[in-house]
Amino acid sequence: MRKCYALILFLLPAITHGQDIHFSQFYEAQLYQNPALGGLYKGDVHIQAMFRSQWTSISSPFQTGYLSGEYKVPIGGQNDYLTLGAQLMYDQAGSAGLTTTIVEPTINYQKSLNADREMYLSVGFSGGLTQRRIDQSKITTDYQYTNPGGYNGESNLGNNVSYLDGSAGIAFSTSLDEDNQDHLYLGVSYDHFNKPRSSFYNDNTVELQPKWIASAGMKLYMSDETFMEIHADHMIQGPYNETMFGGLFSYKFGDPDDPDEVLGLGAFIRWQSDFIPVVKLNLRSYIVSLSYDANISDLKTASQGRGGFELGLSWLAFTRASTSTRNSTLCPEF
């Protein structure tokens, strides 16, 4: 079967063992990063939205939209928590109009390991439906050059593929001081553990390869008003791997115990690929973060160093329910 280079390029993530969608602000999209990292926030409800756009300088833009919601409740009367959530993602990539839509419910259980300190072991699961679609009218193959006016020649190429997918993770989080200010988390997740079939050619031998993600983060206070966040992430999926690390320095404005605003500035590195400056602003219950990928890979000549920007929006709140975590003695957070 004849396939031109462009077709292979645009369908590579879908018809072979390509990489998944990823975020530069991976530490903000913790539920997508690892379902066991859900619930690490101060509040009962966490709603988050993210938007990413890249490669507008060299091709049709790759755009990703993400929306998640979490609800955390104490259970068992021993500082344990259950977090229920859901994720919705939409991604469009390349000139072939490859779109991916993901809907995944999640569940997370956090077991307290210490009666006097915020120390938790968490396990989480997520699973749901993924649908991928292409627009064949935007695909050109060599068949159309030898048969003018003909269709793309891929007689057994489908327009869409749907499959069920699942992920699981485990995480450890703890405070590092008696005041429960400094924190550390470590996590490992295993995505696509069911190896779903994802071929547009209805080829049962093509499976989505499992993905391992190891994550770590630390929050350290230097004074009542200032603190540093450090995050690192390493992903392996088949022959592909990606390493990211960096940090933010943040300053509290107003009362340090109940600040009006918190401003964070920092940068991250996607190893051998991008330098990513970040600005983050906390406005009490609201968080706004903005980053930009400055390309430093071999593609920088074509991209002129331009990668893409990413915007994150979050809202945290306590409920008035009797199960609210507002007055909990200990609560997992980062």
TORKOL-365341 format. One record per residue (C-alpha): residue number from 0; residue in one letter; y, z, x. Coordinates in Angstrom, 3 decimals, padded with zeros to 6 digits, always signed. Layout:
<sites>
@resi:NUM, resn:A, Y:Y, Z:Z, X:X
...
</sites>
This chain:
<sites>
@resi:0, resn:M, Y:+000.000, Z:+000.000, X:+000.000
@resi:1, resn:R, Y:+003.361, Z:-000.996, X:+001.383
@resi:2, resn:K, Y:+006.086, Z:+001.628, X:+001.496
@resi:3, resn:C, Y:+009.434, Z:+001.199, X:+003.212
@resi:4, resn:Y, Y:+010.942, Z:+003.828, X:+005.499
@resi:5, resn:A, Y:+013.613, Z:+004.763, X:+002.962
@resi:6, resn:L, Y:+011.065, Z:+005.590, X:+000.294
@resi:7, resn:I, Y:+009.142, Z:+007.841, X:+002.677
@resi:8, resn:L, Y:+012.340, Z:+009.555, X:+003.786
@resi:9, resn:F, Y:+013.559, Z:+010.327, X:+000.300
@resi:10, resn:L, Y:+010.198, Z:+011.459, X:-001.033
@resi:11, resn:L, Y:+009.043, Z:+013.324, X:+002.066
@resi:12, resn:P, Y:+009.563, Z:+016.825, X:+000.621
@resi:13, resn:A, Y:+007.669, Z:+015.865, X:-002.525
@resi:14, resn:I, Y:+004.762, Z:+013.647, X:-001.433
@resi:15, resn:T, Y:+003.968, Z:+015.315, X:+001.885
@resi:16, resn:H, Y:+003.997, Z:+018.871, X:+003.166
@resi:17, resn:G, Y:+007.771, Z:+019.254, X:+003.474
@resi:18, resn:Q, Y:+010.018, Z:+022.243, X:+003.594
@resi:19, resn:D, Y:+011.275, Z:+024.148, X:+000.571
@resi:20, resn:I, Y:+014.829, Z:+024.581, X:-000.584
@resi:21, resn:H, Y:+016.628, Z:+027.160, X:+001.525
@resi:22, resn:F, Y:+019.948, Z:+029.002, X:+001.613
@resi:23, resn:S, Y:+022.226, Z:+029.845, X:+004.516
@resi:24, resn:Q, Y:+023.059, Z:+033.128, X:+002.755
@resi:25, resn:F, Y:+019.376, Z:+034.018, X:+002.545
@resi:26, resn:Y, Y:+020.207, Z:+037.732, X:+002.554
@resi:27, resn:E, Y:+022.132, Z:+037.332, X:-000.718
@resi:28, resn:A, Y:+019.298, Z:+035.486, X:-002.508
@resi:29, resn:Q, Y:+016.798, Z:+038.259, X:-001.831
@resi:30, resn:L, Y:+014.747, Z:+037.650, X:-004.962
@resi:31, resn:Y, Y:+014.120, Z:+034.051, X:-003.855
@resi:32, resn:Q, Y:+013.579, Z:+035.126, X:-000.258
@resi:33, resn:N, Y:+010.901, Z:+037.676, X:-001.160
@resi:34, resn:P, Y:+010.071, Z:+039.059, X:-004.644
@resi:35, resn:A, Y:+009.455, Z:+042.462, X:-003.027
@resi:36, resn:L, Y:+013.143, Z:+042.621, X:-002.019
@resi:37, resn:G, Y:+014.264, Z:+042.686, X:-005.637
@resi:38, resn:G, Y:+015.886, Z:+045.896, X:-006.813
@resi:39, resn:L, Y:+017.592, Z:+046.748, X:-003.499
@resi:40, resn:Y, Y:+020.998, Z:+047.285, X:-005.075
@resi:41, resn:K, Y:+023.117, Z:+050.063, X:-006.528
@resi:42, resn:G, Y:+022.963, Z:+049.577, X:-010.275
@resi:43, resn:D, Y:+020.655, Z:+048.750, X:-013.170
@resi:44, resn:V, Y:+021.567, Z:+045.085, X:-013.625
@resi:45, resn:H, Y:+022.111, Z:+042.404, X:-010.999
@resi:46, resn:I, Y:+023.105, Z:+038.843, X:-011.942
@resi:47, resn:Q, Y:+023.585, Z:+036.296, X:-009.207
@resi:48, resn:A, Y:+024.583, Z:+032.634, X:-008.945
@resi:49, resn:M, Y:+024.672, Z:+030.406, X:-005.863
@resi:50, resn:F, Y:+025.732, Z:+026.818, X:-005.268
@resi:51, resn:R, Y:+025.078, Z:+024.755, X:-002.149
@resi:52, resn:S, Y:+026.214, Z:+021.238, X:-001.210
@resi:53, resn:Q, Y:+025.420, Z:+019.515, X:+002.095
@resi:54, resn:W, Y:+025.250, Z:+016.175, X:+003.935
@resi:55, resn:T, Y:+028.096, Z:+014.586, X:+001.943
@resi:56, resn:S, Y:+029.306, Z:+013.007, X:+005.201
@resi:57, resn:I, Y:+026.151, Z:+010.963, X:+005.900
@resi:58, resn:S, Y:+024.310, Z:+010.398, X:+002.610
@resi:59, resn:S, Y:+024.209, Z:+011.193, X:-001.062
@resi:60, resn:P, Y:+024.888, Z:+014.939, X:-001.225
@resi:61, resn:F, Y:+022.048, Z:+017.431, X:-001.415
@resi:62, resn:Q, Y:+023.086, Z:+019.966, X:-004.066
@resi:63, resn:T, Y:+021.386, Z:+023.184, X:-005.140
@resi:64, resn:G, Y:+022.222, Z:+025.575, X:-007.987
@resi:65, resn:Y, Y:+020.575, Z:+028.996, X:-008.318
@resi:66, resn:L, Y:+020.754, Z:+031.694, X:-011.002
@resi:67, resn:S, Y:+018.845, Z:+034.985, X:-011.072
@resi:68, resn:G, Y:+018.873, Z:+038.193, X:-013.061
@resi:69, resn:E, Y:+017.277, Z:+041.600, X:-012.392
@resi:70, resn:Y, Y:+016.922, Z:+044.777, X:-014.409
@resi:71, resn:K, Y:+015.800, Z:+047.989, X:-012.694
@resi:72, resn:V, Y:+014.470, Z:+051.108, X:-014.442
@resi:73, resn:P, Y:+013.037, Z:+054.387, X:-013.088
@resi:74, resn:I, Y:+009.422, Z:+055.106, X:-013.981
@resi:75, resn:G, Y:+007.018, Z:+057.982, X:-013.481
@resi:76, resn:G, Y:+009.658, Z:+060.647, X:-012.895
@resi:77, resn:Q, Y:+009.141, Z:+060.567, X:-009.101
@resi:78, resn:N, Y:+011.964, Z:+058.290, X:-007.915
@resi:79, resn:D, Y:+009.802, Z:+055.180, X:-008.454
@resi:80, resn:Y, Y:+011.306, Z:+052.015, X:-009.952
@resi:81, resn:L, Y:+010.230, Z:+048.865, X:-011.744
@resi:82, resn:T, Y:+012.392, Z:+045.742, X:-011.506
@resi:83, resn:L, Y:+011.968, Z:+042.837, X:-013.908
@resi:84, resn:G, Y:+013.735, Z:+039.565, X:-013.244
@resi:85, resn:A, Y:+013.830, Z:+035.798, X:-013.483
@resi:86, resn:Q, Y:+015.012, Z:+032.902, X:-011.347
@resi:87, resn:L, Y:+016.272, Z:+029.443, X:-012.299
@resi:88, resn:M, Y:+016.914, Z:+026.785, X:-009.659
@resi:89, resn:Y, Y:+018.029, Z:+023.156, X:-009.776
@resi:90, resn:D, Y:+018.116, Z:+020.917, X:-006.698
@resi:91, resn:Q, Y:+019.052, Z:+017.257, X:-006.256
@resi:92, resn:A, Y:+018.381, Z:+015.544, X:-002.946
@resi:93, resn:G, Y:+019.044, Z:+012.086, X:-001.537
@resi:94, resn:S, Y:+019.694, Z:+008.613, X:-002.874
@resi:95, resn:A, Y:+016.394, Z:+008.451, X:-004.738
@resi:96, resn:G, Y:+017.640, Z:+011.127, X:-007.129
@resi:97, resn:L, Y:+014.839, Z:+013.561, X:-006.270
@resi:98, resn:T, Y:+015.448, Z:+016.591, X:-008.503
@resi:99, resn:T, Y:+013.573, Z:+019.871, X:-008.554
@resi:100, resn:T, Y:+013.767, Z:+022.442, X:-011.358
@resi:101, resn:I, Y:+012.150, Z:+025.868, X:-010.950
@resi:102, resn:V, Y:+011.769, Z:+028.630, X:-013.566
@resi:103, resn:E, Y:+010.103, Z:+031.825, X:-012.304
@resi:104, resn:P, Y:+009.804, Z:+035.311, X:-013.826
@resi:105, resn:T, Y:+009.465, Z:+038.119, X:-011.256
@resi:106, resn:I, Y:+008.230, Z:+041.705, X:-011.181
@resi:107, resn:N, Y:+008.672, Z:+044.325, X:-008.483
@resi:108, resn:Y, Y:+007.401, Z:+047.888, X:-008.086
@resi:109, resn:Q, Y:+009.068, Z:+050.309, X:-005.643
@resi:110, resn:K, Y:+007.121, Z:+053.412, X:-004.644
@resi:111, resn:S, Y:+009.060, Z:+056.345, X:-003.178
@resi:112, resn:L, Y:+007.576, Z:+057.626, X:+000.091
@resi:113, resn:N, Y:+009.902, Z:+060.563, X:+000.740
@resi:114, resn:A, Y:+011.308, Z:+063.158, X:-001.651
@resi:115, resn:D, Y:+014.434, Z:+063.727, X:+000.466
@resi:116, resn:R, Y:+015.298, Z:+060.246, X:+001.725
@resi:117, resn:E, Y:+015.616, Z:+056.750, X:+000.291
@resi:118, resn:M, Y:+012.317, Z:+055.468, X:+001.667
@resi:119, resn:Y, Y:+010.358, Z:+052.924, X:-000.365
@resi:120, resn:L, Y:+007.368, Z:+050.621, X:-000.191
@resi:121, resn:S, Y:+007.740, Z:+047.647, X:-002.545
@resi:122, resn:V, Y:+005.410, Z:+044.959, X:-003.806
@resi:123, resn:G, Y:+006.598, Z:+041.974, X:-005.798
@resi:124, resn:F, Y:+005.264, Z:+038.875, X:-007.518
@resi:125, resn:S, Y:+006.908, Z:+035.762, X:-008.917
@resi:126, resn:G, Y:+005.390, Z:+032.767, X:-010.603
@resi:127, resn:G, Y:+006.352, Z:+029.999, X:-012.959
@resi:128, resn:L, Y:+006.829, Z:+026.296, X:-013.521
@resi:129, resn:T, Y:+008.209, Z:+023.726, X:-011.080
@resi:130, resn:Q, Y:+009.099, Z:+020.178, X:-012.103
@resi:131, resn:R, Y:+010.100, Z:+017.366, X:-009.725
@resi:132, resn:R, Y:+011.502, Z:+014.025, X:-010.806
@resi:133, resn:I, Y:+012.679, Z:+010.800, X:-009.160
@resi:134, resn:D, Y:+014.672, Z:+007.792, X:-010.348
@resi:135, resn:Q, Y:+012.640, Z:+004.712, X:-009.427
@resi:136, resn:S, Y:+015.589, Z:+002.419, X:-010.151
@resi:137, resn:K, Y:+017.253, Z:+003.848, X:-007.024
@resi:138, resn:I, Y:+014.289, Z:+003.116, X:-004.762
@resi:139, resn:T, Y:+014.002, Z:-000.111, X:-002.731
@resi:140, resn:T, Y:+010.768, Z:-001.233, X:-001.035
@resi:141, resn:D, Y:+009.705, Z:-004.337, X:+000.895
@resi:142, resn:Y, Y:+008.069, Z:-005.669, X:-002.291
@resi:143, resn:Q, Y:+011.504, Z:-006.393, X:-003.733
@resi:144, resn:Y, Y:+012.458, Z:-008.487, X:-000.704
@resi:145, resn:T, Y:+009.360, Z:-010.707, X:-000.940
@resi:146, resn:N, Y:+009.488, Z:-010.787, X:-004.762
@resi:147, resn:P, Y:+013.171, Z:-011.013, X:-005.772
@resi:148, resn:G, Y:+013.856, Z:-009.406, X:-009.104
@resi:149, resn:G, Y:+010.602, Z:-007.461, X:-009.023
@resi:150, resn:Y, Y:+010.302, Z:-003.737, X:-009.465
@resi:151, resn:N, Y:+009.731, Z:-001.477, X:-006.491
@resi:152, resn:G, Y:+006.037, Z:-002.397, X:-006.214
@resi:153, resn:E, Y:+004.687, Z:+001.145, X:-006.342
@resi:154, resn:S, Y:+002.434, Z:+000.655, X:-009.366
@resi:155, resn:N, Y:+000.892, Z:+004.127, X:-009.248
@resi:156, resn:L, Y:+004.094, Z:+006.040, X:-008.492
@resi:157, resn:G, Y:+005.003, Z:+008.506, X:-011.256
@resi:158, resn:N, Y:+008.494, Z:+009.569, X:-012.275
@resi:159, resn:N, Y:+007.752, Z:+013.282, X:-012.362
@resi:160, resn:V, Y:+005.260, Z:+015.931, X:-011.393
@resi:161, resn:S, Y:+004.921, Z:+019.483, X:-012.750
@resi:162, resn:Y, Y:+002.903, Z:+022.403, X:-011.456
@resi:163, resn:L, Y:+002.523, Z:+026.175, X:-011.633
@resi:164, resn:D, Y:+003.495, Z:+028.057, X:-008.492
@resi:165, resn:G, Y:+003.314, Z:+031.645, X:-007.272
@resi:166, resn:S, Y:+004.651, Z:+033.958, X:-004.561
@resi:167, resn:A, Y:+003.898, Z:+037.513, X:-003.460
@resi:168, resn:G, Y:+005.595, Z:+039.884, X:-001.068
@resi:169, resn:I, Y:+005.691, Z:+043.353, X:+000.403
@resi:170, resn:A, Y:+008.694, Z:+045.235, X:+001.812
@resi:171, resn:F, Y:+009.618, Z:+048.556, X:+003.368
@resi:172, resn:S, Y:+013.128, Z:+049.984, X:+003.047
@resi:173, resn:T, Y:+014.556, Z:+053.283, X:+004.224
@resi:174, resn:S, Y:+017.762, Z:+055.133, X:+004.931
@resi:175, resn:L, Y:+018.300, Z:+056.036, X:+008.573
@resi:176, resn:D, Y:+020.384, Z:+059.176, X:+008.157
@resi:177, resn:E, Y:+020.527, Z:+062.272, X:+005.962
@resi:178, resn:D, Y:+023.541, Z:+060.940, X:+004.054
@resi:179, resn:N, Y:+021.590, Z:+057.835, X:+002.978
@resi:180, resn:Q, Y:+024.322, Z:+055.516, X:+004.271
@resi:181, resn:D, Y:+022.613, Z:+053.578, X:+007.047
@resi:182, resn:H, Y:+019.698, Z:+051.465, X:+005.851
@resi:183, resn:L, Y:+016.897, Z:+049.260, X:+007.132
@resi:184, resn:Y, Y:+014.557, Z:+046.839, X:+005.369
@resi:185, resn:L, Y:+011.548, Z:+044.824, X:+006.539
@resi:186, resn:G, Y:+009.663, Z:+042.332, X:+004.404
@resi:187, resn:V, Y:+006.989, Z:+039.640, X:+004.421
@resi:188, resn:S, Y:+006.343, Z:+037.135, X:+001.650
@resi:189, resn:Y, Y:+003.675, Z:+034.500, X:+001.056
@resi:190, resn:D, Y:+004.835, Z:+031.600, X:-001.107
@resi:191, resn:H, Y:+002.755, Z:+028.882, X:-002.824
@resi:192, resn:F, Y:-000.384, Z:+030.995, X:-002.438
@resi:193, resn:N, Y:-002.106, Z:+028.854, X:-005.101
@resi:194, resn:K, Y:-001.407, Z:+025.636, X:-003.090
@resi:195, resn:P, Y:-000.211, Z:+023.588, X:-006.086
@resi:196, resn:R, Y:-000.786, Z:+019.830, X:-006.142
@resi:197, resn:S, Y:+002.610, Z:+018.163, X:-005.918
@resi:198, resn:S, Y:+002.061, Z:+014.414, X:-005.422
@resi:199, resn:F, Y:+004.007, Z:+011.749, X:-007.333
@resi:200, resn:Y, Y:+000.949, Z:+009.501, X:-006.757
@resi:201, resn:N, Y:-001.428, Z:+011.840, X:-008.617
@resi:202, resn:D, Y:-003.232, Z:+012.400, X:-005.329
@resi:203, resn:N, Y:-005.255, Z:+015.598, X:-005.633
@resi:204, resn:T, Y:-005.532, Z:+015.895, X:-001.853
@resi:205, resn:V, Y:-001.786, Z:+016.491, X:-001.483
@resi:206, resn:E, Y:-000.979, Z:+020.197, X:-001.797
@resi:207, resn:L, Y:+002.197, Z:+022.169, X:-001.280
@resi:208, resn:Q, Y:+001.609, Z:+024.120, X:+001.902
@resi:209, resn:P, Y:+001.929, Z:+027.931, X:+001.784
@resi:210, resn:K, Y:+005.022, Z:+029.439, X:+003.358
@resi:211, resn:W, Y:+005.366, Z:+032.711, X:+005.272
@resi:212, resn:I, Y:+008.753, Z:+034.434, X:+005.473
@resi:213, resn:A, Y:+009.428, Z:+037.494, X:+007.631
@resi:214, resn:S, Y:+012.751, Z:+039.234, X:+006.927
@resi:215, resn:A, Y:+014.669, Z:+042.144, X:+008.368
@resi:216, resn:G, Y:+018.072, Z:+043.714, X:+007.799
@resi:217, resn:M, Y:+020.100, Z:+046.710, X:+008.883
@resi:218, resn:K, Y:+023.292, Z:+048.338, X:+007.603
@resi:219, resn:L, Y:+025.050, Z:+050.657, X:+010.049
@resi:220, resn:Y, Y:+028.260, Z:+052.644, X:+009.448
@resi:221, resn:M, Y:+030.697, Z:+052.959, X:+012.345
@resi:222, resn:S, Y:+033.224, Z:+055.035, X:+010.378
@resi:223, resn:D, Y:+033.919, Z:+056.005, X:+006.773
@resi:224, resn:E, Y:+035.701, Z:+052.655, X:+006.274
@resi:225, resn:T, Y:+033.716, Z:+050.248, X:+008.454
@resi:226, resn:F, Y:+030.122, Z:+049.131, X:+008.673
@resi:227, resn:M, Y:+028.025, Z:+046.312, X:+010.112
@resi:228, resn:E, Y:+025.270, Z:+044.309, X:+008.407
@resi:229, resn:I, Y:+022.647, Z:+042.482, X:+010.474
@resi:230, resn:H, Y:+020.094, Z:+040.109, X:+008.939
@resi:231, resn:A, Y:+017.283, Z:+037.955, X:+010.344
@resi:232, resn:D, Y:+014.777, Z:+035.632, X:+008.759
@resi:233, resn:H, Y:+011.890, Z:+033.537, X:+010.114
@resi:234, resn:M, Y:+010.047, Z:+030.986, X:+007.975
@resi:235, resn:I, Y:+006.835, Z:+029.072, X:+008.710
@resi:236, resn:Q, Y:+005.558, Z:+026.334, X:+006.403
@resi:237, resn:G, Y:+002.894, Z:+024.076, X:+007.881
@resi:238, resn:P, Y:+004.325, Z:+022.449, X:+011.022
@resi:239, resn:Y, Y:+007.869, Z:+023.472, X:+010.108
@resi:240, resn:N, Y:+009.619, Z:+026.681, X:+011.061
@resi:241, resn:E, Y:+013.156, Z:+027.999, X:+010.781
@resi:242, resn:T, Y:+014.840, Z:+031.016, X:+012.343
@resi:243, resn:M, Y:+018.140, Z:+032.460, X:+011.136
@resi:244, resn:F, Y:+020.046, Z:+035.545, X:+012.263
@resi:245, resn:G, Y:+023.550, Z:+036.979, X:+012.317
@resi:246, resn:G, Y:+025.762, Z:+039.663, X:+010.847
@resi:247, resn:L, Y:+028.956, Z:+040.704, X:+009.100
@resi:248, resn:F, Y:+031.572, Z:+043.310, X:+009.917
@resi:249, resn:S, Y:+033.031, Z:+044.915, X:+006.773
@resi:250, resn:Y, Y:+036.058, Z:+047.100, X:+006.008
@resi:251, resn:K, Y:+036.640, Z:+049.239, X:+002.906
@resi:252, resn:F, Y:+040.083, Z:+049.302, X:+001.293
@resi:253, resn:G, Y:+041.042, Z:+052.420, X:-000.675
@resi:254, resn:D, Y:+038.810, Z:+055.452, X:-001.163
@resi:255, resn:P, Y:+035.777, Z:+054.994, X:+001.157
@resi:256, resn:D, Y:+033.515, Z:+056.631, X:-001.459
@resi:257, resn:D, Y:+034.787, Z:+054.323, X:-004.229
@resi:258, resn:P, Y:+036.630, Z:+051.419, X:-002.565
@resi:259, resn:D, Y:+038.745, Z:+048.935, X:-004.488
@resi:260, resn:E, Y:+037.709, Z:+046.092, X:-002.178
@resi:261, resn:V, Y:+035.354, Z:+045.548, X:+000.730
@resi:262, resn:L, Y:+036.024, Z:+042.571, X:+003.007
@resi:263, resn:G, Y:+033.293, Z:+041.246, X:+005.281
@resi:264, resn:L, Y:+033.586, Z:+038.610, X:+008.021
@resi:265, resn:G, Y:+030.753, Z:+037.296, X:+010.149
@resi:266, resn:A, Y:+028.596, Z:+034.408, X:+011.276
@resi:267, resn:F, Y:+024.963, Z:+033.305, X:+011.327
@resi:268, resn:I, Y:+022.896, Z:+030.879, X:+013.363
@resi:269, resn:R, Y:+020.218, Z:+028.546, X:+012.063
@resi:270, resn:W, Y:+018.462, Z:+028.083, X:+015.386
@resi:271, resn:Q, Y:+019.066, Z:+024.641, X:+016.954
@resi:272, resn:S, Y:+020.671, Z:+023.427, X:+013.735
@resi:273, resn:D, Y:+023.808, Z:+025.146, X:+012.380
@resi:274, resn:F, Y:+026.543, Z:+027.657, X:+013.140
@resi:275, resn:I, Y:+027.532, Z:+029.357, X:+009.880
@resi:276, resn:P, Y:+030.766, Z:+031.374, X:+009.487
@resi:277, resn:V, Y:+030.773, Z:+033.670, X:+006.430
@resi:278, resn:V, Y:+033.364, Z:+035.579, X:+004.415
@resi:279, resn:K, Y:+032.329, Z:+038.119, X:+001.763
@resi:280, resn:L, Y:+034.507, Z:+040.064, X:-000.694
@resi:281, resn:N, Y:+033.325, Z:+042.975, X:-002.861
@resi:282, resn:L, Y:+035.563, Z:+043.706, X:-005.861
@resi:283, resn:R, Y:+033.849, Z:+046.778, X:-007.280
@resi:284, resn:S, Y:+031.115, Z:+045.268, X:-009.495
@resi:285, resn:Y, Y:+031.713, Z:+041.711, X:-008.304
@resi:286, resn:I, Y:+030.770, Z:+040.042, X:-005.026
@resi:287, resn:V, Y:+032.030, Z:+036.662, X:-003.831
@resi:288, resn:S, Y:+030.710, Z:+035.085, X:-000.629
@resi:289, resn:L, Y:+031.433, Z:+031.744, X:+001.012
@resi:290, resn:S, Y:+029.795, Z:+030.128, X:+004.042
@resi:291, resn:Y, Y:+029.929, Z:+026.774, X:+005.799
@resi:292, resn:D, Y:+027.214, Z:+025.087, X:+007.862
@resi:293, resn:A, Y:+028.722, Z:+023.519, X:+010.992
@resi:294, resn:N, Y:+026.001, Z:+021.217, X:+012.262
@resi:295, resn:I, Y:+025.103, Z:+021.633, X:+015.959
@resi:296, resn:S, Y:+021.780, Z:+019.751, X:+015.957
@resi:297, resn:D, Y:+021.049, Z:+016.231, X:+017.268
@resi:298, resn:L, Y:+022.360, Z:+014.988, X:+013.910
@resi:299, resn:K, Y:+025.894, Z:+016.160, X:+014.763
@resi:300, resn:T, Y:+026.933, Z:+012.673, X:+015.974
@resi:301, resn:A, Y:+026.250, Z:+011.141, X:+012.574
@resi:302, resn:S, Y:+027.396, Z:+014.177, X:+010.592
@resi:303, resn:Q, Y:+030.474, Z:+014.773, X:+012.805
@resi:304, resn:G, Y:+029.463, Z:+018.425, X:+012.794
@resi:305, resn:R, Y:+029.753, Z:+018.692, X:+009.020
@resi:306, resn:G, Y:+026.832, Z:+020.265, X:+007.212
@resi:307, resn:G, Y:+027.754, Z:+021.854, X:+003.895
@resi:308, resn:F, Y:+029.220, Z:+024.821, X:+002.074
@resi:309, resn:E, Y:+027.588, Z:+027.556, X:+000.035
@resi:310, resn:L, Y:+029.164, Z:+029.801, X:-002.599
@resi:311, resn:G, Y:+027.629, Z:+033.010, X:-003.928
@resi:312, resn:L, Y:+028.688, Z:+035.103, X:-006.945
@resi:313, resn:S, Y:+027.129, Z:+038.415, X:-007.973
@resi:314, resn:W, Y:+027.670, Z:+041.083, X:-010.629
@resi:315, resn:L, Y:+026.250, Z:+044.623, X:-010.486
@resi:316, resn:A, Y:+026.414, Z:+047.188, X:-013.276
@resi:317, resn:F, Y:+024.934, Z:+050.363, X:-014.697
@resi:318, resn:T, Y:+023.817, Z:+050.469, X:-018.333
@resi:319, resn:R, Y:+024.383, Z:+053.225, X:-020.871
@resi:320, resn:A, Y:+020.646, Z:+053.515, X:-021.533
@resi:321, resn:S, Y:+018.840, Z:+056.811, X:-021.053
@resi:322, resn:T, Y:+016.801, Z:+055.072, X:-018.340
@resi:323, resn:S, Y:+019.881, Z:+054.222, X:-016.257
@resi:324, resn:T, Y:+019.641, Z:+054.820, X:-012.505
@resi:325, resn:R, Y:+023.269, Z:+056.008, X:-012.350
@resi:326, resn:N, Y:+022.372, Z:+059.689, X:-011.887
@resi:327, resn:S, Y:+019.165, Z:+059.170, X:-009.923
@resi:328, resn:T, Y:+018.807, Z:+061.448, X:-006.909
@resi:329, resn:L, Y:+017.328, Z:+058.637, X:-004.826
@resi:330, resn:C, Y:+017.557, Z:+054.898, X:-005.438
@resi:331, resn:P, Y:+016.530, Z:+051.976, X:-003.198
@resi:332, resn:E, Y:+019.564, Z:+049.984, X:-002.091
@resi:333, resn:F, Y:+020.971, Z:+047.960, X:+000.729
</sites>
